[in-house]
Amino acid sequence: MNKAELVDAIAAKAEVTKKEADAVLSAMIDVVMESVASNDKVTLVGFGTFEARQRQAREGRNPSTGQPIKIPATTVPAFSAGKGFKEMVAAANKGGKKK
């Protein structure tokens, strides 16, 4: 599902126009990105948590030459699914089938 499809689904479920759904979704995405960039955690109970995580410096390999390279420490965005989200996905995928 891409953003346009998500906007369509939100508009239908919330019974609002596509323009209103797009504005709300875009605002939500902006607020989450700004918050995580400011090292704030965004928790949506039942859905999950967006946060910034520290990734330590490490040694990697250049795939074309095989030479070792140093990868610097960095901060990356991360999402942890909440209990309700995990349970819904597990229930929908019983038997190991992928859609």
N, C-alpha and C positions, 0 to 999 in steps of 0.2 A: 504494500500500500504506500503510495506517495502522498505528498502534502495535499494535492488537489482532491484525491480520493478521501483522505481523512477529513478535509473540510466538508465535503459532500456528506459523509457519514455523520459528522457532528451536527450539521445543519438539519438533517433529517431527524436525528434522535432528539435534539433540543427544540425542534420546531422553530428555528430561526432562519433568516436568510443566509445564503452562502457568504455574502459580504460580511455579515455580522460574525458568523462562525470563523471566517478567515481572520478578521480583526482580533478576535479573542484568542485564537490559536497563536497568531503571530506575537501578540502581547505576552502570552504565557511563555513562549519560547524565549523571547527577549529577556523577560524577568528571570527565568531560570539560568540562562547563560550569564547574565550580569551578576547574579547572586553567587554562582559557582566561581566565576572569575574573581570575585571579591573574597573568596575562601569561606563563603557561607554555605551551609548545608540546606537543601530544599527537600523536605520530607512530605510526601503525599501518602498518608496512612492507607494501607491496603494496596497501593500501587508501587511505591518504591522511593528511593532516596537518590538524589543527584548530589555529588560532592566532588571536591578537588582532592586528588591523591598525589602524594610524592612518589616519584619513580627514581630509584637510586642510580648513580652512575654505574656503568658496567662496560665490559669489553664485548664487542661484537666482531663480526667478520664481514669484510667487503665481499659481496656475493660474486663479483666478477673476477677478483684476484685472489680471494681467500686470505688476504692480509688482515691482521687484527686491527681494529679501530676502537678508539675510546668513544663511548656514547655518554654524553654529559647527563647529569641529574636534571630532571624536569618535573613540572607539575602537569598532570593530565586530568581531564574530566572523567568521572566514573558514575555508573548507575548500578544500584543494587535493587533488584526486584523485591517487592514486599511479599508478605506471606499470602495475601489474597491473590495477587498476580501469579505467584508460583503455583498455587493450588489450582487456579483456573487453567493454566497452561498444561499442568500435569493431567488434569481430568480430561481435557480436550484431546490429549495425545496418548491416551492409554493404549498399550499394545505397541508403542514405538513407531506408529505411523507418522510420516511427515506429510504435510499438506502442500 
